[in-house]
Amino acid sequence: MSGGQKQRIAIARAILKSPKILLLDEATSALDTESECIVQEALDMASMGRTTIVIAHRLSTIRNADIIVVMQSDEIMELGPHDELIANENSLYSSLSMSEKSKYAQAKSSKLAAEAVSNLQTVTAFSSQERILRLFNQAQDGARKESIRQSWFAGLGLGTPMSLMICTWALELWYCGRLVADHQITNTELFQTFYILINTCRVTEEAGSMTTDLAKGADAVASVFSILDRETEIDPNNPHGYKPEKLKGEVDIRGVDFSYPSRPDVIIFKGFTLSIQPGKSTAIVGKSGSGKSTIIGLIERFYDPIRGSVKIDGRDIKAYNLRYLRRHIGLVSQEPTLFAGTIRENIVYGIDIASEVEIEDAARSANAHDLISNLKDGYDTLCGERGVQLSGGQKQRIAIARAILKNPAILLLDEATSALDSQSEKVVQEALDRVMVGRTSVVVAHRLSIIQKCDLITVLEKGTIVEKGTHTSLMAKGFSGTYCSLVSLQQAGNQQVQL
């Protein structure tokens, strides 16, 4: 699902709960403007009569709040309703209103256990621990029945040899005693026979008690070998693949049919074609679920199309050695991915070596150097598992610094500034504008003001290109054009904040 679709489902979950206290942390940030207006109206109605705390970068979502608290550098700078704060032209709130930005967020999802652990705060906030445990128990129901069945076999496997051993000892002692009494064997021969019998029974008993473990081991080994023997359709280490030393950055998506493997019945693209010129910036805009991020995945070859081709520099992407190809592609997604190392290690991730000066320059360009320097351990600060020690905006800036340091031929920006506040976003966007010059750049965005300088703007709707051109040419079509309508809708939302 797209980020906007997931966010709307999360909002519906909160509304359905009808809580006494409603906490909205960037609740509409991943929605396009049209969807946000509809959802915001629902949230406004849901907020009436209950305690509501709203955290937002986009000020149009909080203009109706009873009290607005403006913070800067961990301090409360201003306090009051929207009309009172906006009346002061020199106030911090007014300056934020004038540079109103849309913010987007997206949450990762995985299987039940992974989701529960990864999204512990969400589970706790919705008091869903019991529900998660109930779902987990339901998932374990079949395994529990199988465990009981195996316990019966284990009991029989262990009890039967032990019973046979005791009975055999009794029979042996009785029979040997008769033979000794009749002077047919000596005492020495009796004990020799007895010890041989004991050792034989012990081996039989141990083998019986290990039956269940052997069965489990066989199943485990079989599952491991099934994974080892599985052949992926996308081999990143293809020894015969082309290993480019340098790329121009020309991308040609031709006649592509595509659906995600997990949802084969949902067609994303049908005969989709898009040409991206080398050294130029191409923006891709559209509503949530229109296929914007899918294009990023196809260029990175996270997926292969069902039909059609994706070519880079005139060569089918399947002909490349994927590891070498991705060295020339930089990606900053709307969900920044950090690893459990230091900030320095995360910035240099993906390149062989970088000097301290290069690392700091990249961080400065991403507006991250000051925040890193203010941390106790600076660039040696541990990010925690998946970057949990850092805020969303901090993680995003580090991810942008990582892409800048890589200096790729093709730069992919999937809502790259979505988690930044207005002031930080402006600085980072200026840096990204400089980095995009002279290289192939693909920019996916909901907020249209950040892509007005792009050489080509492509408008998607339900997996189809409905318009493309420069910002000026698309705006010249007037309200009959999809792009102009989207821009006008966002500008109207921004103007409401200034009223």
ZIUR-V384844 format. One record per helix or strand of 3 or more residues. SS is the DSSP state (~ for helix, > for strand). FROM is the first residue (numbers start at 1). TO is the last residue. Records with the same first field share a line. If there is no record, write none. Layout:
SS->FROM-TO, FROM-TO
This chain:
~->3-17, 33-47, 59-61, 82-87, 92-98, 112-118, 120-125, 129-139, 141-181, 187-209, 211-229, 261-263, 292-299, 317-319, 322-326, 343-347, 356-365, 369-373, 378-380, 385-387, 392-406, 422-436, 448-451, 471-475, 478-480, 482-498
>->21-25, 51-55, 68-72, 75-80, 251-258, 269-276, 281-286, 307-312, 329-332, 410-414, 440-444, 456-461, 464-469
